[in-house]
Amino acid sequence: MSQPGETRRGLAYVVTAYLCWGLFPLYWPLLEPAGAVEILADRMLWSLVFVALLLTVRRGWRGVRLVAADRGRLLRLALAATLVSLNWGIYIWGVNHGHVLETSLGYFINPLLTILLGVLVLAERLTTAQWVAVAIASLAIVVLTLDYGRPPWIALALASSFAGYGFLKKQVSGGAMETLAIETMVGAGPALITLLVLAGQSRLAFGQHGLGNAVLLAGTGVVTAIPLLLFGAGARRLPLTSMGLLQYLTPVLQFAVGVGIRHEPLPPARLVGFALVWIALLVLTADALRRQRRPAQEQRGEPSAVR
């Protein structure tokens, strides 16, 4: 297929993945009366079932064995699985307890924490614009802390756990499906034990509230795996600049769901905090586009527009 055709496919895959993630706040409340712990356990277990079926159909288990044979990759994937499980659990709890806006804030500030992770762990140097963006975001957190009467712990926990997850995933080579299979295997044991304990305490919702509820709980595996697989397929076909610009689609949709559908309160001070985060992201995006454009201009022998 031609390069433009591959790019269009990549765009379709990534946009679909971000749309799915952005609309997740509409799905999790449908699973009640299941609690956040049970939903997380179901999500981990049924994700493994779904990915295992796909690997069997595609005969991809050899790739899983190759990835698992490397102890370094296996350890990183186990840590990544722990972080993404923590991220999922906090996100589900936040959505089902009326904190959709704060969960969207977490994914808005995730790129900024990723930058800080690069500075602290990889000793990377920030540009002036990146420092400005981090400073604005820090001010936003102060404003939101004053408004909430507490630090925005849900947002900070979501952003830091997903930034760590992305950092570890970048260090692991392997196909999206194969690495996802190992991640879900790591979480499957604790997930199964959790469900058995809940069943022993007569607190398990699965199978106790009709076929529809059971199907929706089992469907958590499908709605988890499909966006991740689409994202992995799209990421190979799109430039990083496009990926960076599109990633904000998810928290924008979550924010719209929180305000427009869940009718969560958005007092002026909280809106100011969100606006500061958006300004920081605009500064960050403009800087990324400027740095992306400069090498292309230099390659064509054109003078750079920005010095």
C-alpha positions as CSV (number, residue, x, y, z in Angstrom):
1,M,0.0,0.0,0.0
2,S,1.2,3.5,-0.8
3,Q,2.6,5.7,2.0
4,P,-0.5,8.0,2.0
5,G,-2.7,5.0,2.2
6,E,-0.7,3.7,5.2
7,T,-0.9,7.1,6.9
8,R,-4.7,7.2,6.4
9,R,-5.0,3.7,7.9
10,G,-2.8,4.7,10.8
11,L,-4.9,7.9,11.4
12,A,-8.1,5.8,11.4
13,Y,-6.7,3.3,13.9
14,V,-5.4,5.9,16.3
15,V,-8.5,8.1,16.2
16,T,-10.7,5.1,16.8
17,A,-8.5,4.1,19.8
18,Y,-8.7,7.6,21.3
19,L,-12.4,7.8,20.7
20,C,-12.9,4.5,22.6
21,W,-10.8,5.7,25.5
22,G,-12.5,9.0,25.6
23,L,-15.9,7.4,25.8
24,F,-15.0,4.9,28.5
25,P,-16.7,7.1,31.2
26,L,-20.0,6.1,29.6
27,Y,-19.2,2.3,29.9
28,W,-18.0,1.8,33.5
29,P,-21.2,3.0,35.2
30,L,-23.2,0.4,33.2
31,L,-21.3,-2.3,35.2
32,E,-22.9,-1.4,38.5
33,P,-23.5,-2.8,41.0
34,A,-20.0,-4.3,40.5
35,G,-17.4,-2.3,42.4
36,A,-14.2,-0.9,41.1
37,V,-12.1,-3.8,42.4
38,E,-14.3,-6.4,40.7
39,I,-14.4,-4.4,37.5
40,L,-10.6,-4.1,37.5
41,A,-10.2,-7.9,38.1
42,D,-12.7,-8.7,35.3
43,R,-11.0,-6.3,33.0
44,M,-7.6,-8.0,33.6
45,L,-8.9,-11.5,33.3
46,W,-11.2,-11.1,30.3
47,S,-8.5,-9.1,28.5
48,L,-6.2,-12.1,28.7
49,V,-9.0,-14.4,27.4
50,F,-9.6,-12.1,24.5
51,V,-5.9,-11.7,23.6
52,A,-5.3,-15.4,24.0
53,L,-8.1,-16.1,21.5
54,L,-6.6,-13.6,19.0
55,L,-3.1,-15.1,19.4
56,T,-4.5,-18.6,18.9
57,V,-6.3,-17.6,15.7
58,R,-3.2,-15.7,14.4
59,R,-0.8,-18.4,15.7
60,G,1.2,-15.8,17.6
61,W,2.2,-17.7,20.7
62,R,5.7,-18.2,19.4
63,G,6.2,-14.4,19.6
64,V,5.0,-14.4,23.2
65,R,7.6,-17.1,24.1
66,L,10.4,-15.1,22.4
67,V,9.5,-12.0,24.4
68,A,9.1,-13.9,27.7
69,A,12.5,-15.6,27.2
70,D,14.2,-12.3,27.8
71,R,14.3,-11.8,31.5
72,G,14.9,-8.1,31.2
73,R,11.9,-7.6,28.9
74,L,9.8,-9.8,31.1
75,L,10.6,-7.8,34.3
76,R,9.9,-4.5,32.5
77,L,6.5,-5.9,31.3
78,A,5.7,-7.1,34.8
79,L,6.3,-3.6,36.1
80,A,4.4,-2.1,33.3
81,A,1.5,-4.4,34.0
82,T,1.5,-3.3,37.7
83,L,1.4,0.3,36.7
84,V,-1.3,0.0,34.1
85,S,-3.4,-2.1,36.5
86,L,-3.0,0.7,39.1
87,N,-4.0,3.2,36.4
88,W,-7.1,1.2,35.4
89,G,-8.2,0.8,39.0
90,I,-7.9,4.5,39.9
91,Y,-9.6,5.4,36.6
92,I,-12.6,3.1,37.2
93,W,-13.0,4.2,40.8
94,G,-12.8,7.9,39.8
95,V,-15.4,7.6,37.0
96,N,-17.8,5.6,39.1
97,H,-17.5,8.0,42.0
98,G,-18.2,11.2,40.1
99,H,-14.7,12.3,39.3
100,V,-14.7,12.2,35.5
101,L,-13.3,15.7,35.2
102,E,-10.4,14.9,37.5
103,T,-9.7,11.7,35.5
104,S,-9.6,13.8,32.3
105,L,-7.2,16.2,34.0
106,G,-4.9,13.3,34.6
107,Y,-4.6,12.5,30.9
108,F,-4.2,16.2,30.1
109,I,-1.1,16.5,32.4
110,N,0.3,13.1,31.4
111,P,2.6,14.5,28.7
112,L,4.0,17.0,31.1
113,L,4.9,14.3,33.6
114,T,6.4,12.3,30.8
115,I,8.7,15.2,30.1
116,L,9.7,15.4,33.8
117,L,10.3,11.7,33.8
118,G,12.8,12.2,31.0
119,V,14.6,14.9,33.0
120,L,14.7,13.0,36.3
121,V,15.5,9.5,34.9
122,L,17.2,10.0,31.6
123,A,18.9,13.4,32.5
124,E,17.3,15.0,29.4
125,R,17.5,18.8,29.0
126,L,14.4,20.8,28.5
127,T,13.9,23.6,26.1
128,T,12.8,27.0,27.4
129,A,9.3,26.4,26.1
130,Q,9.1,23.1,27.9
131,W,10.2,24.7,31.2
132,V,7.5,27.3,30.7
133,A,4.9,24.6,30.1
134,V,6.0,22.7,33.2
135,A,5.8,26.0,35.2
136,I,2.3,26.8,34.0
137,A,1.1,23.2,34.7
138,S,2.6,23.5,38.2
139,L,0.7,26.7,38.8
140,A,-2.5,24.9,37.5
141,I,-2.0,22.2,40.1
142,V,-1.7,24.8,42.9
143,V,-4.9,26.5,41.7
144,L,-6.8,23.2,41.6
145,T,-5.4,22.2,45.0
146,L,-6.9,25.4,46.4
147,D,-10.2,24.8,44.6
148,Y,-10.6,21.1,45.6
149,G,-9.2,21.7,49.1
150,R,-6.7,18.9,48.5
151,P,-4.2,18.1,45.8
152,P,-5.8,16.5,42.7
153,W,-4.6,13.0,43.7
154,I,-6.7,11.1,41.2
155,A,-5.3,13.1,38.3
156,L,-1.7,13.0,39.6
157,A,-1.9,9.2,40.2
158,L,-3.3,8.6,36.7
159,A,-0.8,10.8,35.0
160,S,2.2,9.4,36.9
161,S,1.2,5.7,36.5
162,F,0.6,6.1,32.8
163,A,3.8,8.1,32.3
164,G,5.7,5.2,34.0
165,Y,3.8,2.7,31.9
166,G,4.7,4.4,28.7
167,F,8.4,4.8,29.8
168,L,8.7,1.0,30.4
169,K,6.8,0.1,27.2
170,K,9.2,2.1,25.1
171,Q,12.1,0.1,26.5
172,V,10.5,-3.2,25.4
173,S,10.7,-4.4,21.8
174,G,8.0,-6.8,20.6
175,G,4.6,-6.8,19.0
176,A,1.6,-5.0,20.6
177,M,-0.4,-8.2,21.0
178,E,2.5,-10.3,22.3
179,T,3.5,-7.7,25.0
180,L,-0.1,-7.1,25.9
181,A,-0.5,-10.9,26.4
182,I,2.3,-11.0,28.9
183,E,1.0,-7.9,30.7
184,T,-2.4,-9.6,31.1
185,M,-0.8,-12.8,32.2
186,V,0.9,-11.0,35.0
187,G,-2.4,-9.6,36.3
188,A,-4.5,-12.7,35.6
189,G,-3.5,-14.5,38.8
190,P,-4.2,-11.7,41.2
191,A,-7.4,-11.0,39.3
192,L,-8.7,-14.5,39.6
193,I,-7.9,-14.7,43.3
194,T,-9.7,-11.4,43.8
195,L,-12.8,-12.7,42.0
196,L,-12.7,-16.0,44.1
197,V,-12.4,-14.0,47.3
198,L,-15.4,-11.8,46.3
199,A,-17.4,-14.9,45.4
200,G,-16.5,-16.5,48.8
201,Q,-17.8,-13.3,50.5
202,S,-21.0,-13.3,48.4
203,R,-19.9,-9.9,47.0
204,L,-19.4,-11.0,43.4
205,A,-21.7,-9.2,41.0
206,F,-20.8,-11.3,38.0
207,G,-23.7,-13.7,37.2
208,Q,-25.9,-12.3,40.0
209,H,-27.6,-9.5,38.1
210,G,-28.8,-10.9,34.9
211,L,-27.2,-11.9,31.6
212,G,-26.8,-8.3,30.4
213,N,-24.6,-7.3,33.4
214,A,-22.5,-10.5,33.0
215,V,-22.0,-9.8,29.2
216,L,-21.0,-6.2,30.0
217,L,-18.5,-7.3,32.6
218,A,-17.0,-9.9,30.2
219,G,-16.9,-7.2,27.6
220,T,-14.4,-5.3,29.6
221,G,-11.7,-7.5,28.0
222,V,-12.8,-6.6,24.5
223,V,-13.1,-2.8,25.2
224,T,-9.7,-2.9,26.9
225,A,-7.8,-4.9,24.2
226,I,-9.2,-3.5,21.0
227,P,-8.1,0.2,21.6
228,L,-4.7,-1.0,22.7
229,L,-4.3,-3.1,19.5
230,L,-5.6,-0.3,17.3
231,F,-3.2,2.2,19.0
232,G,-0.3,-0.2,18.5
233,A,-1.1,-0.6,14.8
234,G,-1.6,3.1,14.2
235,A,1.5,4.2,16.0
236,R,3.6,2.3,13.5
237,R,2.0,4.2,10.6
238,L,1.9,7.8,11.9
239,P,4.7,10.3,12.7
240,L,5.2,11.2,16.3
241,T,4.0,14.8,15.7
242,S,0.6,13.5,14.6
243,M,0.4,11.1,17.6
244,G,1.2,14.0,20.0
245,L,-1.5,16.2,18.6
246,L,-4.1,13.4,18.5
247,Q,-3.5,12.2,22.1
248,Y,-5.5,15.1,23.5
249,L,-8.7,13.8,21.9
250,T,-9.2,11.3,24.8
251,P,-9.2,13.8,27.7
252,V,-11.2,16.3,25.7
253,L,-13.9,13.7,25.2
254,Q,-13.7,12.7,28.9
255,F,-14.0,16.4,29.9
256,A,-17.1,16.7,27.6
257,V,-18.7,13.6,29.1
258,G,-18.0,14.9,32.7
259,V,-19.5,18.4,32.0
260,G,-22.2,17.7,29.4
261,I,-23.5,14.2,30.4
262,R,-22.5,13.6,34.0
263,H,-23.1,17.2,34.9
264,E,-20.1,17.4,37.3
265,P,-19.6,20.9,38.9
266,L,-17.1,23.2,37.2
267,P,-16.7,26.3,39.4
268,P,-14.7,29.2,38.0
269,A,-11.5,28.4,40.0
270,R,-11.5,24.9,38.7
271,L,-12.1,26.1,35.2
272,V,-9.1,28.4,35.6
273,G,-7.0,25.4,36.6
274,F,-8.0,23.4,33.6
275,A,-7.4,26.5,31.3
276,L,-3.8,26.8,32.7
277,V,-3.2,23.1,31.9
278,W,-4.5,23.7,28.3
279,I,-2.3,26.7,27.9
280,A,0.7,24.6,29.0
281,L,-0.2,21.9,26.5
282,L,-0.5,24.6,23.7
283,V,3.0,25.8,24.6
284,L,4.3,22.2,24.6
285,T,2.6,21.4,21.2
286,A,3.8,24.6,19.6
287,D,7.4,23.9,20.7
288,A,7.2,20.3,19.4
289,L,5.9,21.5,16.0
290,R,8.6,24.2,15.8
291,R,11.4,21.7,16.5
292,Q,9.8,19.2,14.0
293,R,9.7,21.8,11.3
294,R,13.3,23.1,11.8
295,P,15.1,19.9,10.7
296,A,12.9,19.6,7.6
297,Q,13.7,23.2,6.6
298,E,17.4,22.7,7.2
299,Q,17.3,19.5,5.1
300,R,15.8,21.5,2.2
301,G,18.4,24.2,2.7
302,E,15.8,26.8,3.8
303,P,16.4,29.3,6.6
304,S,14.7,28.4,9.8
305,A,11.7,30.7,10.6
306,V,12.4,30.4,14.4
307,R,15.8,31.0,15.9
